[in-house]
């Protein structure tokens, strides 16, 4: 087990070196927080909260979740690209644990999630966002990272099962669009039609956004436990399943 972990860490370092030599891979997690925060605050700020400043405590946690969740899609896309290029075929010839390339890829992508959350916070602060608790906001970012990591296993499975990176990207966004936008991330749920309110209230993204807002305000409610439990459940189910399918395919 310790040797497998060492091999996975080595593969994670490979992923970080790829980012170092090609910083453009971070473009989406750098640009999206800026675009989302500026655009949504300008469009919805006055209508929902009266001013952009009053809307930022609602918006920033929502964008924090949206950007991190969207960034997790890249795991499946890059995995499929590497498999199509034959990179993983070459790894099979090396004296390393078979699971190391997959685990290393997932671990390296944690850097992308960290960049996404950091950029969202920085842009929010630059626009005037002031959280009620700096420590709470930091814990909220850690919670978002945990959730993004758990979701990355779902997209990794899609990357293993599907034949093209574009298919992984398209199907992933088709699933994520209703989850991220039909939630309380950008607008109050009460403004939605009745049937959509039901979906939004049950939506796990809404629970996570509420948890982030509570933490940023210095409060610790049950939504935090729900989000964490959901992430751990997804991880417990999807990680073994993804590993099993990957080993069969590899």
Residue pairs with C-beta under 8 A, 6 or more apart in sequence:
3 97
4 97
4 99
4 100
4 103
7 96
7 97
7 100
7 104
8 97
8 99
8 100
8 103
8 104
8 107
9 104
9 107
10 96
10 100
10 104
11 96
11 100
11 101
11 103
11 104
11 105
11 107
11 108
12 103
12 104
12 105
12 107
12 108
13 104
13 108
14 104
14 108
15 104
15 105
15 107
15 108
15 109
16 108
16 111
18 25
18 108
19 25
19 26
19 108
19 111
19 112
25 112
26 112
26 115
28 70
28 71
28 74
29 67
29 71
29 112
29 113
29 115
29 116
29 119
30 115
30 119
32 67
32 70
32 71
32 116
33 63
33 67
33 116
33 119
33 120
33 122
33 123
34 119
34 123
36 63
36 66
36 67
36 120
37 59
37 60
37 63
37 120
37 123
37 124
37 127
38 123
38 127
40 59
40 63
40 186
41 52
41 55
41 56
41 59
41 127
42 52
44 55
44 59
44 186
44 187
45 51
45 52
45 54
45 55
45 56
45 59
46 52
46 55
48 55
48 58
48 187
48 188
49 55
49 58
52 127
52 128
53 128
56 124
56 127
56 128
56 129
57 129
57 131
57 213
57 216
57 217
58 213
59 124
59 186
60 120
60 121
60 124
60 129
60 216
61 140
61 185
61 209
61 212
61 213
61 216
62 183
62 184
62 185
62 186
62 209
63 120
63 124
63 185
64 117
64 120
64 121
64 140
64 141
64 144
64 212
65 144
65 147
65 180
65 185
65 205
65 208
65 209
65 212
66 180
66 185
67 116
67 117
67 119
67 120
68 113
68 116
68 117
68 144
68 145
68 147
68 148
69 147
69 148
69 151
69 176
69 179
69 180
69 205
70 173
70 176
70 180
71 109
71 112
71 113
71 116
71 148
72 109
72 113
72 148
72 149
72 151
72 152
72 155
73 155
73 168
73 169
73 172
73 173
73 176
74 109
74 112
74 155
75 105
75 106
75 109
75 152
75 155
75 156
75 159
76 152
76 154
76 155
76 156
76 157
76 158
76 159
76 162
76 168
76 172
77 155
77 159
77 165
77 168
77 169
77 172
78 105
78 109
78 159
78 165
79 102
79 105
79 156
79 159
79 160
80 159
80 160
80 162
80 163
80 164
80 165
80 168
81 165
82 88
82 101
82 105
83 159
83 160
83 249
84 164
84 165
87 101
88 101
88 250
91 100
91 101
92 98
92 250
98 247
98 250
99 243
99 246
99 247
102 156
102 242
102 243
102 246
105 156
106 149
106 152
106 153
106 156
109 152
110 145
110 149
113 144
113 145
113 148
113 149
114 145
116 148
117 141
117 144
117 145
118 141
121 137
121 141
131 137
131 216
131 217
132 216
132 217
132 218
133 215
133 216
133 217
133 218
135 218
136 214
136 215
136 216
136 217
136 218
136 219
136 220
137 215
137 216
139 215
140 211
140 212
140 215
140 216
143 208
143 211
143 212
143 215
143 224
143 227
143 228
144 208
144 212
146 228
146 231
147 208
147 227
147 230
147 231
149 231
149 235
150 231
150 232
150 234
150 235
150 238
151 231
151 234
153 234
153 235
153 238
153 239
153 242
154 234
154 238
154 242
155 168
155 172
156 242
156 246
157 238
157 241
157 242
157 245
158 168
158 171
158 172
159 165
159 168
160 242
160 245
160 246
160 249
161 245
162 168
162 171
178 199
179 203
179 204
179 205
180 205
182 192
182 196
182 199
182 200
182 203
183 189
183 200
183 203
183 205
183 206
183 209
184 200
184 206
184 209
184 210
185 205
185 206
185 209
189 197
189 200
189 201
189 206
190 197
192 200
200 206
204 227
204 230
207 223
207 226
207 227
207 230
208 223
208 227
208 230
210 221
210 223
211 221
211 223
211 224
211 226
211 227
214 220
214 221
214 223
214 224
215 224
